Amino acid sequence: YISAARRVSRLAVGTMTPRPVVQRYNPPSGTRNEAIAGLPANQRGGILFRHVFPFDADYTITVRVRGRRLAHMPMPQLDVRVDGERVRLIEADFDNAEANQGTRNYEVSLTLPAGDHSIGAGFLTEYAADPQDPRDRPSAGYSVDYVLVGGPFDATAVGAKESQERIFVCRPETQSAEEPCTRLILNTLARRAYRGPVTPRDINPLMALFDEGRADGGSFEHGIEMALSGVLVAPRFLFRAPDIPDGRRPGAVYRLSDLDLASRLSFFLWSSIPDEELLSLAEEGVLGQPDVLAGQITRMVADPKSRALVENFGGQWLHLRNIADWAPDPERYANFDESLRYAFQQETELFLDHLIREDRSVLDLIAADYTFVNERLADFYGIEGVTGGYFRRVSLDGTNRGGVLTQGSILMVTSYPTRTSPVLRGKWVLENLLGAPPPPPPPDVPALADAAETSAGSLREELERHRANPACSVCHNRMDPLGFALEAFDAVGRFRTGDDGVSIDDSGSLPDGTPVNGPGGLRDVLLARRAEIVETLAEKLLTYAIGRGLEAYDRPAVREIRRRVESEDYRFSALVEGIVESVPFRMRRIPER
């Protein structure tokens, strides 16, 4: 913490010593034939990333490229861009590739102002919009391996201008004016960092750090840097400790203050501290008023920072965090690559973001007839008419997909690397959509035989034998039909009608006799139990919002949230407002000592 705080403080205040370093960036995804959103449409095989340049200085951008030029191909053109503007167009000579490995390094030197800049590089192709097989495009054999950013060299000015303007709300003209100015700066910083008013008791230790930094560094800025690092490791910054009213005993329940409400609301929707508007309303004591609170919820959901809700809650609830580490068998699933892994995650995150920002029905999670794809994912799903690397909304009419259950991200993380798993998929539906997780299996129950990995047909037979054991049938009779309904999608989410010459059987029935036939049948079964789905979603999101597991005494609040969502046409805004106004969110129990 101390090391990170010192580095952040130096960058923010601008006291970091210019020291050349090299940082490497790999393409986050994308086959060499894909366009990348944010780069020109006539580029392929590229990379786009953002880099913080700490000083006004000279820097180097070294692009390592890979490829082999066939005799009929023109010499490829490497387009290097900064903030969308071309800084160099390089004719990449693959005829003299290093050590015949088909790789070359191209270095671009340039002077840049301090700040956050986007860096892009890719190969131009006159066939970028050609709908034909991408393997026929001239750029098909070329791609960016990685990019190295080196520097700063010959720095002329300290960077971090925006942060300096926000930190230095005053500048002392004389040494005698340093103390009042320092206190004003530290009061401003600590109030935001500590998420509430501060007192001399909070500021005096920071003043001692200022004096130490001022003496060691020899400047006012060095003193502020040291004091800021103290703010960033202070318990009031690192921990969210609610303000317990005086005289309350352990076990007592009390309503959160407006300041604590502001923090809980901000970390719920933004995963960050309250901004100035939210904090000011809390200090005025009006945040808890229904109309004020409703307006803040609307504003915060519309703010780009609410993307954190998609990434963090979505990653936790839908297991999207597992996508990055999932490794399907490369021999069985040769069609899976890193660009598809990236597209899976983007599809689900964009879907959730759209549901939140457009205030869609939460039942779209089950029944949406649309999704978000780029060219690579559309080709994988068999959706025609999509070209380019950027993601756009498309209709799923006429396909076998709909909602999150048929998205590649969910289908992949609920499979094994070598095969699908009706058990894992059925268990996922029970846990994450219906709120009815099965108990763990008895310790003496044997695992499925290895033969079950050979085909979908043998897997069904093996599971039928497994269910014949009474100790297993109680749970598997509930899980397996739900999982088998998704058997038409393989372990990486590709639609299939057969496996190893055996037709896929995606039919089944629940213990009460309800048929579950294919993804459409599963969708109908889930929509018939929409009350359970809404309550499960409310439970998951409320757990995320308050940072603790729910107890039996929280169940009435969950049911109240569900009723509110039902009464407001299942809108996502009703779910958020119901959570924020619920007893578990607005109240807190003092821990027993």
VOGU-3710 file (C-alpha; in Angstrom, 3 decimals, decimal comma):
1> yisaarrvsr> 0,000/0,000/0,000  2,757/2,441/0,929  4,689/1,790/-2,277  1,570/2,228/-4,417  0,591/5,385/-2,515  4,009/6,945/-3,056  3,970/6,228/-6,765  0,428/7,528/-7,211  1,263/10,667/-5,226  4,359/11,401/-7,300
11> lavgtmtprp> 2,439/10,978/-10,539  -0,498/13,081/-9,368  1,557/15,919/-7,868  4,196/15,832/-10,591  7,315/15,192/-8,499  8,279/11,912/-10,174  11,835/11,936/-11,508  12,028/11,335/-15,285  13,406/7,821/-15,655  13,162/5,987/-18,988
21> vvqrynppsg> 11,246/2,716/-18,826  9,842/0,320/-21,420  6,293/-1,008/-21,223  4,943/-3,776/-23,428  1,411/-4,046/-24,832  0,022/-7,172/-26,487  -3,046/-7,189/-28,718  -5,925/-7,857/-26,310  -7,634/-10,010/-28,880  -8,426/-10,214/-32,519
31> trneaiaglp> -7,253/-12,508/-35,268  -4,980/-10,949/-37,810  -7,924/-10,624/-40,208  -10,114/-8,504/-37,943  -10,662/-4,794/-37,766  -10,462/-3,294/-34,288  -13,015/-0,834/-32,977  -11,383/2,577/-32,647  -9,006/2,120/-35,575  -9,782/2,994/-39,217
41> anqrggilfr> -11,993/0,469/-40,994  -9,249/-0,216/-43,530  -6,856/-1,664/-40,945  -6,355/-5,292/-40,037  -4,115/-7,244/-37,709  -3,720/-4,275/-35,388  -3,638/-3,163/-31,788  -5,179/-0,247/-29,901  -4,379/0,694/-26,303  -4,078/3,666/-23,972
51> hvfpfdadyt> -0,859/4,712/-22,267  -0,263/7,390/-19,637  2,748/9,520/-20,580  3,987/11,123/-17,347  6,002/14,009/-18,874  6,188/16,318/-21,836  9,051/14,444/-23,447  10,373/12,323/-26,291  9,172/8,723/-26,497  9,683/5,708/-28,725
61> itvrvrgrrl> 6,972/3,408/-30,019  8,398/0,110/-31,243  5,998/-2,091/-33,201  6,919/-5,743/-33,660  5,107/-7,209/-36,639  4,714/-10,729/-37,913  3,858/-12,185/-41,312  5,046/-13,631/-44,575  4,470/-11,966/-47,916  3,438/-14,208/-50,751
71> ahmpmpqldv> 4,697/-13,423/-54,221  1,371/-12,024/-55,445  0,892/-9,803/-52,381  1,772/-6,090/-52,403  4,209/-4,723/-49,830  2,152/-4,198/-46,651  1,727/-0,713/-45,173  1,972/-0,381/-41,371  -0,126/2,560/-40,134  0,923/3,940/-36,708
81> rvdgervrli> -1,440/6,393/-35,003  -1,565/8,487/-31,835  -4,956/9,772/-30,672  -6,426/8,701/-33,998  -3,961/10,735/-36,086  -1,399/9,034/-38,284  2,180/9,664/-37,149  3,951/7,278/-39,513  3,115/5,064/-42,516  5,767/2,365/-42,859
91> eadfdnaean> 6,327/-0,002/-45,757  6,932/-3,265/-43,906  9,646/-5,211/-45,697  8,808/-8,840/-44,960  11,182/-10,005/-47,683  14,021/-9,407/-45,214  12,328/-10,724/-42,080  14,621/-11,242/-39,118  16,248/-14,663/-39,128  13,560/-15,871/-41,551
101> qgtrnyevsl> 11,094/-15,909/-38,676  8,748/-13,480/-40,360  9,127/-10,769/-37,703  10,416/-7,211/-37,837  10,682/-4,278/-35,422  9,786/-0,756/-36,518  10,537/2,142/-34,202  8,847/5,526/-34,271  10,303/8,425/-32,251  8,045/11,336/-31,365
111> tlpagdhsig> 7,477/14,095/-28,840  4,261/13,928/-26,840  2,647/16,065/-24,164  1,991/14,445/-20,812  -1,314/12,719/-20,356  -3,400/9,775/-21,472  -2,999/8,996/-25,178  -4,307/6,214/-27,411  -1,761/4,315/-29,483  -2,814/2,281/-32,502
121> agflteyaad> -1,060/0,307/-35,208  -2,330/-1,950/-37,975  -1,899/-2,919/-41,615  -3,750/-1,082/-44,335  -5,742/-3,090/-46,848  -7,798/-1,927/-49,795  -10,068/-4,905/-49,210  -11,147/-3,974/-45,710  -14,818/-3,891/-46,704  -14,618/-6,967/-48,972
131> pqdprdrpsa> -17,274/-9,473/-47,800  -15,339/-12,372/-49,313  -13,200/-14,844/-47,385  -10,807/-12,806/-45,224  -8,006/-15,198/-46,110  -8,004/-13,641/-49,577  -7,320/-10,148/-48,251  -3,801/-8,800/-48,783  -3,381/-8,131/-45,052  -4,398/-11,630/-44,039
141> gysvdyvlvg> -0,831/-12,703/-43,393  0,279/-9,689/-41,364  -0,327/-8,764/-37,746  1,108/-6,745/-34,876  2,841/-9,012/-32,372  3,242/-6,387/-29,652  4,163/-2,746/-29,069  6,841/-1,331/-26,758  6,518/2,216/-25,406  9,826/3,631/-24,196
151> gpfdatavga> 10,637/6,868/-22,398  10,538/9,579/-21,269  13,664/11,062/-22,850  14,662/14,732/-22,519  11,615/15,644/-20,446  10,779/19,342/-20,623  7,787/19,595/-18,267  6,167/17,621/-15,501  2,934/15,928/-16,477  -0,305/15,250/-14,621
161> kesqerifvc> -1,637/18,748/-15,316  -5,272/17,835/-14,655  -4,534/16,219/-11,297  -2,292/19,141/-10,309  -5,104/21,591/-11,016  -7,439/19,583/-8,788  -4,881/19,155/-6,008  -3,429/22,657/-5,835  -6,521/24,696/-5,020  -4,092/27,372/-3,833
171> rpetqsaeep> -0,410/28,296/-4,232  1,486/30,035/-1,403  3,206/33,212/-2,512  5,434/33,325/0,566  6,764/30,736/2,971  4,573/32,132/5,751  1,518/31,421/3,609  2,413/27,761/3,191  0,667/26,439/6,302  -2,841/27,847/5,622
181> ctrlilntla> -2,575/26,862/1,959  -1,395/23,372/2,904  -4,296/22,921/5,297  -6,755/24,034/2,619  -5,286/21,550/0,112  -5,275/18,697/2,608  -8,780/19,479/3,837  -10,021/19,341/0,248  -8,204/16,082/-0,529  -9,049/14,348/2,741
191> rrayrgpvtp> -12,743/15,284/2,552  -13,078/13,496/-0,793  -10,824/10,586/0,111  -12,425/10,033/3,520  -15,895/10,573/2,048  -17,009/13,134/4,598  -16,053/16,136/6,722  -12,613/16,158/8,334  -11,334/17,707/11,563  -7,935/18,942/12,761
201> rdinplmalf> -7,478/15,477/14,238  -7,488/14,108/10,685  -5,339/16,865/9,209  -2,600/17,270/11,853  -0,885/13,919/11,061  -0,919/14,880/7,391  0,686/18,237/8,224  3,514/16,345/9,952  4,013/14,332/6,749  3,995/17,565/4,743
211> degradggsf> 6,782/18,979/6,918  8,809/15,806/6,430  8,383/15,815/2,661  9,029/19,552/2,471  12,335/19,116/4,282  13,466/16,057/2,312  12,431/17,253/-1,140  13,104/20,933/-0,682  9,853/22,164/-2,211  6,214/22,785/-1,393
221> ehgiemalsg> 5,206/20,187/-3,994  7,293/17,472/-2,336  5,560/18,207/0,962  2,112/17,844/-0,629  3,234/14,624/-2,295  4,236/13,096/1,045  1,003/14,228/2,714  -1,083/12,846/-0,152  0,605/9,461/0,214  -0,475/9,571/3,864
231> vlvaprflfr> -4,079/10,163/2,796  -3,937/7,118/0,510  -2,883/4,749/3,301  -5,106/6,197/6,019  -7,664/3,774/7,498  -10,486/6,212/6,688  -9,563/5,916/3,015  -8,867/2,179/2,878  -11,812/1,027/5,001  -15,490/1,864/4,962
241> apdipdgrrp> -16,340/2,182/8,640  -19,896/3,457/9,189  -20,589/6,161/11,725  -22,292/4,365/14,635  -24,609/6,636/16,664  -23,599/7,241/20,259  -25,217/5,132/22,925  -26,165/2,232/20,658  -25,410/-1,213/22,021  -24,034/-4,218/20,096
251> gavyrlsdld> -26,832/-5,912/18,194  -28,839/-2,696/17,848  -30,147/-1,687/14,422  -29,840/1,886/13,184  -30,385/3,850/9,984  -27,315/4,849/7,993  -26,410/8,518/7,984  -26,575/10,383/4,691  -22,761/10,259/4,456  -22,705/6,496/4,900
261> lasrlsfflw> -25,601/6,204/2,455  -23,616/8,210/-0,117  -20,643/5,857/0,208  -22,760/2,707/0,052  -24,609/4,020/-3,006  -21,405/5,102/-4,753  -19,553/1,844/-4,170  -22,664/-0,070/-5,268  -23,123/1,675/-8,621  -19,597/2,969/-9,347
271> ssipdeells> -17,218/0,845/-7,257  -15,658/4,162/-6,251  -15,963/7,092/-3,876  -18,825/9,630/-4,054  -18,342/12,542/-6,412  -18,727/16,167/-5,327  -22,458/16,364/-6,031  -23,304/13,226/-4,080  -21,030/14,160/-1,189  -22,433/17,690/-0,955
281> laeegvlgqp> -26,022/16,417/-0,810  -25,015/14,023/1,965  -23,323/16,809/3,937  -26,461/18,939/3,594  -28,502/16,059/5,018  -30,919/15,861/2,082  -29,668/12,763/0,244  -32,115/10,496/2,066  -35,139/12,434/0,797  -37,013/10,193/-1,689
291> dvlagqitrm> -37,015/12,610/-4,640  -33,366/13,570/-4,142  -32,282/9,943/-3,813  -34,239/8,894/-6,898  -32,625/11,679/-8,918  -29,154/10,626/-7,798  -29,797/7,005/-8,716  -30,864/8,041/-12,215  -27,836/10,293/-12,612  -25,378/7,691/-11,339
301> vadpksralv> -26,709/4,877/-13,508  -26,427/7,147/-16,567  -22,839/8,066/-15,679  -20,091/6,102/-17,534  -18,726/5,053/-14,145  -21,690/2,693/-13,774  -19,816/0,458/-16,198  -18,182/-0,855/-13,013  -21,526/-2,438/-12,108  -21,433/-4,399/-15,344
311> enfggqwlhl> -17,829/-5,496/-14,975  -17,807/-6,272/-11,261  -21,316/-7,551/-10,615  -21,516/-9,248/-14,006  -18,121/-10,838/-13,468  -19,187/-12,113/-10,060  -22,762/-13,212/-10,781  -22,387/-14,612/-14,314  -18,851/-15,945/-13,729  -17,480/-13,720/-16,503
321> rniadwapdp> -14,218/-13,488/-14,566  -13,589/-17,107/-15,516  -13,527/-16,384/-19,243  -9,951/-15,102/-19,262  -8,564/-18,312/-17,761  -10,782/-20,873/-19,464  -8,784/-23,165/-21,751  -10,887/-25,334/-24,097  -9,105/-28,331/-25,578  -7,298/-26,945/-28,667
331> eryanfdesl> -7,587/-30,256/-30,524  -11,335/-30,593/-30,035  -12,103/-26,897/-30,465  -9,626/-25,609/-33,015  -12,121/-22,893/-33,997  -11,675/-21,216/-30,602  -9,091/-18,442/-30,397  -8,282/-15,355/-28,360  -10,450/-13,102/-30,495  -13,433/-15,303/-29,723
341> ryafqqetel> -12,622/-15,253/-26,005  -12,582/-11,436/-26,137  -15,810/-11,358/-28,147  -17,592/-13,622/-25,646  -16,840/-11,249/-22,798  -17,644/-8,130/-24,794  -20,987/-9,540/-25,931  -22,226/-10,238/-22,421  -20,875/-7,019/-20,929  -22,390/-4,910/-23,720
351> fldhliredr> -25,669/-6,778/-23,290  -25,746/-6,039/-19,558  -24,699/-2,424/-20,120  -27,520/-1,974/-22,641  -30,037/-3,535/-20,247  -28,969/-1,149/-17,473  -28,649/2,080/-19,456  -31,771/1,581/-21,550  -33,714/0,482/-18,457  -34,855/-2,717/-20,118
361> svldliaady> -36,845/-5,494/-18,512  -34,679/-7,807/-16,410  -36,494/-10,670/-18,171  -34,375/-9,811/-21,208  -31,720/-11,836/-19,424  -33,805/-14,882/-20,345  -35,744/-13,927/-23,448  -33,946/-11,111/-25,316  -34,195/-11,510/-29,078  -31,078/-9,423/-29,652
371> tfvnerladf> -27,406/-9,417/-28,743  -24,162/-7,581/-29,568  -21,614/-9,032/-31,968  -18,681/-8,121/-34,154  -17,677/-9,858/-37,364  -15,790/-12,662/-35,628  -18,617/-13,511/-33,227  -21,312/-13,132/-35,887  -19,467/-15,614/-38,093  -19,184/-18,013/-35,154
381> ygiegvtggy> -22,914/-17,703/-34,430  -23,868/-17,958/-38,113  -25,285/-14,428/-38,272  -24,876/-12,831/-41,703  -24,310/-9,230/-42,706  -21,865/-8,201/-39,959  -18,437/-6,893/-40,956  -15,748/-5,129/-38,978  -14,332/-5,414/-35,502  -16,741/-3,102/-33,693
391> frrvsldgtn> -19,712/-4,524/-31,801  -23,252/-3,638/-32,744  -26,750/-4,764/-31,769  -28,227/-7,461/-34,015  -31,497/-9,373/-34,062  -31,514/-13,056/-33,124  -34,711/-13,821/-35,018  -34,351/-17,076/-36,896  -31,521/-18,321/-34,694  -31,465/-20,744/-31,785
401> rggvltqgsi> -30,185/-18,091/-29,398  -31,762/-15,655/-26,984  -30,826/-14,159/-23,618  -27,599/-14,795/-21,731  -28,008/-18,578/-21,515  -27,127/-19,029/-25,180  -24,232/-16,568/-25,203  -20,804/-18,100/-25,716  -19,467/-16,719/-22,434  -22,002/-18,604/-20,293
411> lmvtsyptrt> -21,916/-21,759/-22,386  -18,122/-21,948/-22,186  -17,679/-21,357/-18,448  -20,356/-23,977/-17,707  -18,489/-26,669/-19,665  -15,385/-28,750/-19,200  -12,372/-28,118/-21,461  -13,069/-31,346/-23,358  -16,862/-31,554/-23,420  -20,152/-30,026/-22,435
421> spvlrgkwvl> -21,582/-30,681/-18,984  -25,352/-30,804/-18,533  -24,662/-31,062/-14,808  -22,616/-27,844/-14,651  -25,081/-25,999/-16,876  -28,095/-27,207/-14,943  -26,433/-26,340/-11,641  -25,606/-22,858/-12,989  -29,265/-22,272/-13,891  -30,444/-23,436/-10,479
431> enllgapppp> -27,920/-21,298/-8,591  -27,828/-18,110/-10,634  -31,325/-17,844/-12,089  -33,666/-19,818/-9,856  -31,936/-19,377/-6,502  -32,225/-23,083/-5,703  -28,682/-24,459/-5,577  -28,439/-28,224/-5,140  -26,654/-29,576/-2,076  -23,105/-30,916/-2,511
441> pppdvpalad> -22,943/-34,574/-3,604  -22,471/-37,255/-0,960  -18,781/-38,063/-0,425  -19,142/-41,699/-1,531  -20,745/-40,991/-4,924  -18,393/-41,980/-7,786  -17,549/-39,547/-10,552  -18,776/-40,044/-14,111  -16,820/-42,598/-16,104  -14,166/-41,315/-18,506
451> aaetsagslr> -16,146/-42,771/-21,379  -18,633/-39,985/-20,893  -16,156/-37,612/-22,489  -16,332/-39,289/-25,875  -19,664/-38,020/-27,180  -22,935/-36,343/-26,269  -24,721/-39,688/-26,661  -22,503/-41,566/-24,242  -22,739/-38,644/-21,800  -26,532/-38,917/-21,673
461> eelerhranp> -26,327/-42,675/-21,152  -23,791/-42,282/-18,354  -25,902/-39,663/-16,592  -28,956/-41,888/-16,833  -27,030/-44,632/-15,058  -25,810/-42,056/-12,531  -29,395/-40,995/-11,761  -30,315/-44,601/-11,097  -28,515/-44,221/-7,777  -31,160/-42,877/-5,348
471> acsvchnrmd> -28,499/-40,746/-3,625  -27,856/-39,004/-6,944  -31,320/-38,810/-8,454  -32,664/-36,228/-5,995  -30,392/-33,518/-7,371  -29,744/-34,780/-10,903  -33,433/-35,061/-11,707  -33,592/-31,269/-11,236  -30,256/-30,313/-12,807  -29,851/-32,586/-15,792
481> plgfaleafd> -33,003/-31,652/-17,774  -32,057/-27,959/-17,524  -28,531/-28,696/-18,712  -29,532/-31,065/-21,507  -31,744/-28,325/-22,962  -28,476/-26,565/-23,919  -26,752/-29,645/-25,405  -27,174/-28,234/-28,915  -24,293/-25,891/-28,017  -20,850/-27,426/-27,648
491> avgrfrtgdd> -18,281/-26,595/-24,965  -17,374/-23,277/-26,618  -20,945/-22,319/-27,522  -21,084/-23,305/-31,184  -24,463/-24,620/-32,325  -24,457/-28,250/-33,424  -26,971/-30,871/-34,495  -24,776/-33,900/-33,885  -21,655/-35,102/-32,116  -19,443/-37,953/-33,367
501> gvsiddsgsl> -22,179/-39,052/-35,730  -24,874/-39,102/-33,046  -27,787/-36,644/-33,236  -28,027/-34,248/-30,305  -30,881/-34,967/-27,930  -31,699/-31,775/-26,032  -34,994/-32,949/-24,581  -35,893/-33,773/-21,007  -38,476/-33,285/-18,305  -38,462/-31,971/-14,767
511> pdgtpvngpg> -39,514/-34,089/-11,779  -43,067/-32,698/-12,015  -43,300/-33,804/-15,633  -42,764/-30,368/-17,212  -40,995/-30,887/-20,577  -37,785/-28,975/-21,231  -36,978/-29,315/-24,917  -34,075/-27,297/-26,296  -33,155/-23,689/-25,546  -36,650/-22,506/-26,461
521> glrdvllarr> -38,223/-24,936/-24,037  -35,799/-23,910/-21,306  -36,685/-20,280/-21,925  -40,388/-21,052/-21,541  -39,796/-22,965/-18,302  -37,788/-20,097/-16,822  -40,264/-17,404/-17,857  -43,014/-19,412/-16,194  -41,003/-19,043/-12,971  -40,227/-15,368/-13,364
531> aeivetlaek> -40,963/-14,603/-9,716  -38,117/-16,915/-8,699  -35,833/-15,357/-11,282  -36,521/-11,807/-10,110  -36,058/-12,768/-6,462  -32,765/-14,500/-7,286  -31,508/-11,471/-9,186  -32,600/-9,218/-6,318  -30,787/-11,451/-3,839  -27,580/-11,488/-5,908
541> lltyaigrgl> -27,574/-7,734/-6,526  -28,480/-6,895/-2,924  -25,629/-9,104/-1,688  -23,276/-7,241/-4,021  -24,645/-3,857/-2,913  -24,278/-4,347/0,842  -21,174/-6,529/0,808  -22,475/-9,401/2,915  -24,432/-12,593/2,527  -28,161/-12,425/3,147
551> eaydrpavre> -29,771/-13,906/6,229  -33,244/-15,266/6,869  -34,359/-11,888/8,209  -33,494/-10,317/4,820  -36,028/-12,449/2,932  -38,985/-10,047/3,431  -36,897/-7,269/1,854  -36,088/-9,477/-1,146  -39,763/-10,278/-1,639  -40,639/-6,583/-1,403
561> irrrvesedy> -38,051/-5,769/-4,074  -39,513/-8,483/-6,297  -43,032/-7,090/-5,920  -41,806/-3,622/-6,824  -40,032/-4,909/-9,954  -43,147/-6,802/-11,007  -45,313/-3,708/-10,537  -43,009/-1,587/-12,710  -42,880/-3,863/-15,743  -39,673/-5,574/-14,588
571> rfsalvegiv> -37,536/-2,499/-15,344  -33,953/-2,570/-14,135  -34,408/0,857/-12,541  -37,116/-0,599/-10,299  -34,670/-3,274/-9,165  -31,987/-0,716/-8,252  -34,438/1,630/-6,535  -35,958/-1,269/-4,608  -32,525/-2,307/-3,374  -31,468/1,214/-2,388
581> esvpfrmrri> -34,704/1,789/-0,475  -34,668/-1,619/1,212  -34,072/-2,171/4,911  -30,788/-4,112/4,436  -29,368/-1,267/2,313  -30,533/1,637/4,485  -30,089/0,038/7,913  -27,180/-1,602/9,715  -26,808/-3,836/12,739  -24,019/-3,070/15,213
591> per> -21,812/-6,183/15,391  -21,813/-8,218/18,578  -18,539/-7,830/20,442
//
